[in-house]
């Protein structure tokens, strides 16, 4: 694959996801534009769907470091392409976050002034959550109680489900998969479903580029330590290591267990069809 095409596809696709997805979080925090978690989840799902449709001709439309690493582990992508994809994904997410800050900077300052928030303090997590993610979700209320271990498991589980469904929906040996043209739509629905469950715990990152690049942007524009609130690097454990671990486990599970079973089922179907043909001829 041409490296320039791959870089362009991953940059543009990740840019689209972060622009629409983080944008939906921003307008919810600032203007209460969305009134429920499912609305935000559906915007994220739509963002993923549109990003895949827009870029899969250029790249494989991974748009997520955890997905790219999983594809290398499952031998669906050459490891030589991985650095190009990763750089493009993190760069696309950072540029999208910068554009969102440019669009909403005045409104963010007004929001902080109205709520007496001093940017960079612990209270400014309420505005920083438009970019990076936090556990528990700052909008989840006092009921949510989430440890670093719990958050890591949540991100690992969510990304496992995402990568597993990507493989199931796109692998040729799965004769029950939808038409290729519809796969991005169902991947987007998968993202929306996972966010609907995981977001109250961790805001449902599922994508190291989506979290780390906007978080870095926030730290550069005044949030400082509030953008990286955990002195024990919990944000890295949860939002980078968690999704990567989940993606690798999904790749190993699919290639080691599910794919052989699907191949055996396909072979059995062929044998059955052959036997039926012989029976029909003998009749």
Secondary structure, DSSP 8 states (H G I E B T S, - for coil): --HHHHHHHHHHHHHHHHHHHHHHHHHHHHH----SHHHHHHHHHHHHHHHHHHHTTTS----SHHHHHHHHHTTSS-HHHHHHHHHHHHHHHHHHHHHHHHHHHHHHHHHHHHTT--TTSGGGHHHHTTTS--SS-TTS-SS----HHHHHHHHHHHHHHHHHHHHHHH-TT-TTS--GGGHHHHHHHHHHHHHHHHHHHH-----HHHHHHHHHHHIIIIIGGGTT--TT-HHHIIIIIHHHHHHHHHHHHIIIIIHHHHHHHHHHHHHHHHHHHHHHHH-
